[in-house]
Amino acid sequence: MNAQEISGRCESAAEDFARHEHRKDGLQIIEDICGGLTLLRDAMFARMHADVERRIGLDSMVAPISEEKVGRAAKTEIEIFQVAVAAAVAGEKGYIADASWFREWLMQLRLGAIAPESQAAKRLASYAVKSCSEQRMAFGNVIAATLPEANRAPLVMMRLVSPAVRIATALAFGRSADALVWRHEQIEHLPSISDCYHCHGKLMENGEQCSMCGNPLWTFEWLTTSDG
């Protein structure tokens, strides 16, 4: 998708947001949440694929036949999971009026038009009726089937990704107090988050990343050398 197509999709989504939510900050929210979710998607994929390959190596039995095809499929699965988590928290916290509407709106924003009978639509609907822990376990199973080497990524990472998506969503809606609660949850899972002398574990603006530890999704080295 080229820049013009992306711009057109964002403008259309902002108009839909304004009509449904009766707010004029739709484009700002779109830019903010997309910046956060894109960074998290790419970082998550890197931890589960490139970092595993670099640190551990891949068996020929699990090496992808088509790097591009597998990468695209894995990133799509990450997007679906992120949309489900973001929509759930936006509804629970009252950031938007209708979580179901927001889920479909965000899905289209992130992945374009999705046929109702598609696997992506079915996966999203399945996540929507699950609890946070059930979502995480279901996503773990799906991503491992799509990207077998994901099983070799640090286990603590899967505890950090849902709060990371919630943080990105909260920040996009200007709810930093909520974001701090989820950062503290992450610190419970990975106490060394606060030890980075560069960012000290602070909340990063959506789309920004600590060059030292990888905050908002920590580097493979940070995940594996910490006490988390």
Phi and psi in degrees as a GROMACS rama.xvg file:
@    title "Ramachandran Plot"
@    xaxis  label "Phi"
@    yaxis  label "Psi"
@TYPE xy
-84.9996  174.305  ASN-2
-61.7185  -36.9151  ALA-3
-65.6398  -40.8015  GLN-4
-66.3905  -41.0347  GLU-5
-63.0022  -44.2547  ILE-6
-61.4829  -42.6716  SER-7
-63.7422  -41.2666  GLY-8
-63.1647  -42.4534  ARG-9
-65.4546  -41.6445  CYS-10
-63.8997  -41.5775  GLU-11
-64.8223  -42.3506  SER-12
-64.4033  -38.3157  ALA-13
-64.289  -38.5168  ALA-14
-65.5904  -42.6594  GLU-15
-63.1524  -40.717  ASP-16
-62.8472  -43.8242  PHE-17
-61.8982  -42.1883  ALA-18
-66.7704  -41.9492  ARG-19
-79.4854  -41.5016  HIS-20
-98.0725  -8.04896  GLU-21
56.1935  45.513  HIS-22
-130.116  154.519  ARG-23
-106.914  5.9049  LYS-24
-104.309  22.6366  ASP-25
-58.3729  -44.4056  GLY-26
-65.5812  -38.6576  LEU-27
-63.7112  -43.0043  GLN-28
-64.078  -41.2224  ILE-29
-60.1065  -49.1991  ILE-30
-61.965  -38.9578  GLU-31
-69.8317  -52.3177  ASP-32
-69.0281  -35.2259  ILE-33
-67.2263  -37.1086  CYS-34
-60.9889  -42.6399  GLY-35
-69.2751  -45.5243  GLY-36
-70.0803  -35.2686  LEU-37
-65.7477  -43.481  THR-38
-62.1497  -44.7059  LEU-39
-64.9672  -41.7491  LEU-40
-58.5027  -49.3679  ARG-41
-67.4304  -37.9043  ASP-42
-67.9982  -40.6845  ALA-43
-62.8888  -44.9725  MET-44
-62.6764  -40.4682  PHE-45
-62.5134  -42.47  ALA-46
-63.4556  -37.6067  ARG-47
-87.2137  -14.7464  MET-48
-124.317  -74.1176  HIS-49
-61.0789  -41.9344  ALA-50
-68.5983  -38.3321  ASP-51
-64.0131  -44.8229  VAL-52
-62.0797  -40.8333  GLU-53
-70.6359  -40.7477  ARG-54
-86.7612  -37.0585  ARG-55
-115.435  -31.278  ILE-56
89.1284  160.003  GLY-57
-116.481  133.794  LEU-58
-67.5054  148.272  ASP-59
-61.0621  -25.0253  SER-60
-68.1541  -27.4313  MET-61
-113.349  -2.68986  VAL-62
-63.6976  133.592  ALA-63
-65.024  138.768  PRO-64
-66.789  -41.4797  ILE-65
-127.46  106.632  SER-66
-56.2305  -45.887  GLU-67
-66.4787  -44.142  GLU-68
-64.8157  -45.8681  LYS-69
-66.4253  -41.271  VAL-70
-61.2612  -42.6316  GLY-71
-63.6446  -42.5945  ARG-72
-64.7543  -42.6364  ALA-73
-64.8729  -43.414  ALA-74
-66.4718  -33.1162  LYS-75
-64.1471  -42.982  THR-76
-64.1332  -38.3296  GLU-77
-63.3272  -43.3957  ILE-78
-59.8645  -45.8894  GLU-79
-59.797  -45.185  ILE-80
-61.7662  -45.149  PHE-81
-61.6714  -41.9488  GLN-82
-60.6214  -44.3172  VAL-83
-61.7644  -45.0586  ALA-84
-66.3276  -45.0664  VAL-85
-62.8249  -42.69  ALA-86
-66.1924  -39.9177  ALA-87
-62.2712  -46.6437  ALA-88
-71.8915  -34.9223  VAL-89
-63.0396  -36.5716  ALA-90
-73.5503  -45.6184  GLY-91
-61.768  -39.2427  GLU-92
-91.1165  -2.47006  LYS-93
75.7605  23.838  GLY-94
-67.9946  -31.2744  TYR-95
-133.242  165.663  ILE-96
-80.5292  -28.7151  ALA-97
-140.934  107.014  ASP-98
-63.6653  -36.7081  ALA-99
-63.9031  -44.7586  SER-100
-62.7214  -45.2409  TRP-101
-62.862  -38.514  PHE-102
-60.74  -46.5808  ARG-103
-67.8896  -39.0336  GLU-104
-63.1286  -46.307  TRP-105
-69.7731  -36.2723  LEU-106
-60.8029  -44.5377  MET-107
-67.9649  -37.2695  GLN-108
-61.9433  -41.5915  LEU-109
-84.2801  -34.4365  ARG-110
-124.14  -1.51072  LEU-111
83.8687  -173.996  GLY-112
-63.9386  129.026  ALA-113
-117.923  126.829  ILE-114
-64.7204  137.586  ALA-115
-57.2118  -30.0009  PRO-116
-91.0835  3.15388  GLU-117
-72.7736  160.526  SER-118
-62.1873  -36.2513  GLN-119
-63.1794  -44.4183  ALA-120
-64.7618  -40.7251  ALA-121
-65.6302  -39.4448  LYS-122
-64.806  -43.4885  ARG-123
-62.414  -43.8853  LEU-124
-62.8955  -36.6812  ALA-125
-65.5868  -44.4809  SER-126
-61.0928  -36.7843  TYR-127
-61.4099  -26.3466  ALA-128
-99.9445  6.61371  VAL-129
-101.041  154.626  LYS-130
-73.4122  172.742  SER-131
-58.6676  -46.3696  CYS-132
-67.9467  -36.8772  SER-133
-67.0295  -38.6215  GLU-134
-60.1649  -46.1148  GLN-135
-62.5306  -44.2642  ARG-136
-66.5786  -41.0904  MET-137
-64.1941  -41.8596  ALA-138
-63.89  -41.3722  PHE-139
-58.4084  -41.2328  GLY-140
-67.1475  -43.02  ASN-141
-65.5851  -46.4929  VAL-142
-70.0933  -31.2376  ILE-143
-68.5491  -35.1469  ALA-144
-71.1683  -33.1775  ALA-145
-79.9649  -38.7171  THR-146
-135.13  85.0793  LEU-147
-53.9946  -32.6708  PRO-148
-67.895  -12.6026  GLU-149
-58.5335  -26.6119  ALA-150
-63.8906  -16.7149  ASN-151
-97.6836  -1.7845  ARG-152
-72.1096  154.691  ALA-153
-54.9776  131.283  PRO-154
-61.5677  -33.2018  LEU-155
-62.3265  -25.7125  VAL-156
-56.9231  -40.0433  MET-157
-66.4388  -21.6085  MET-158
-78.617  -19.1862  ARG-159
-95.2381  -21.7841  LEU-160
-72.1342  -40.9159  VAL-161
-63.2639  -48.6367  SER-162
-59.2729  -33.075  PRO-163
-63.6658  -41.1612  ALA-164
-67.4937  -40.0196  VAL-165
-62.8867  -40.6151  ARG-166
-61.2332  -47.1417  ILE-167
-59.4595  -39.4231  ALA-168
-67.8869  -46.9012  THR-169
-59.9752  -43.9668  ALA-170
-64.2476  -36.6341  LEU-171
-62.443  -29.9416  ALA-172
-98.8903  10.8827  PHE-173
73.0735  26.5982  GLY-174
-108.348  71.2813  ARG-175
-67.8728  -29.2113  SER-176
-63.5521  -42.0001  ALA-177
-63.5548  -43.0627  ASP-178
-59.2244  -38.1505  ALA-179
-64.3301  -36.3742  LEU-180
-59.6435  -44.5949  VAL-181
-73.4878  -28.3625  TRP-182
-65.462  -39.8231  ARG-183
-64.378  -35.0455  HIS-184
-62.4425  -42.391  GLU-185
-62.789  -40.217  GLN-186
-63.8386  -32.622  ILE-187
-62.257  -35.7276  GLU-188
-80.9083  -31.9102  HIS-189
-138.865  81.1086  LEU-190
-55.7346  -29.7104  PRO-191
-70.3981  -4.90999  SER-192
-50.966  -39.8699  ILE-193
-75.8113  -8.71526  SER-194
-85.8708  -9.64853  ASP-195
-64.2809  121.023  CYS-196
-75.8415  -7.17024  TYR-197
-90.7395  -48.7088  HIS-198
-112.258  -15.1535  CYS-199
57.63  24.5027  HIS-200
74.1603  15.4354  GLY-201
-71.2409  163.349  LYS-202
-67.6835  133.594  LEU-203
-97.6072  147.932  MET-204
-62.5294  147.357  GLU-205
-55.942  129.61  ASN-206
93.5613  -10.1289  GLY-207
-100.449  151.796  GLU-208
-143.167  138.632  GLN-209
-69.8612  128.278  CYS-210
-73.2519  -14.012  SER-211
-92.809  -54.8154  MET-212
-107.704  -13.4496  CYS-213
94.0381  -6.96716  GLY-214
-38.6373  122.263  ASN-215
-97.191  1.03344  PRO-216
-137.915  113.471  LEU-217
-71.358  153.523  TRP-218
-67.066  161.345  THR-219
-57.4549  -43.3183  PHE-220
-62.6926  -40.7072  GLU-221
-66.9295  -39.8242  TRP-222
-68.2554  -31.7982  LEU-223
-98.1704  -13.7625  THR-224
-106.842  -0.127072  THR-225
-88.6909  -179.625  SER-226
-91.0978  7.65886  ASP-227
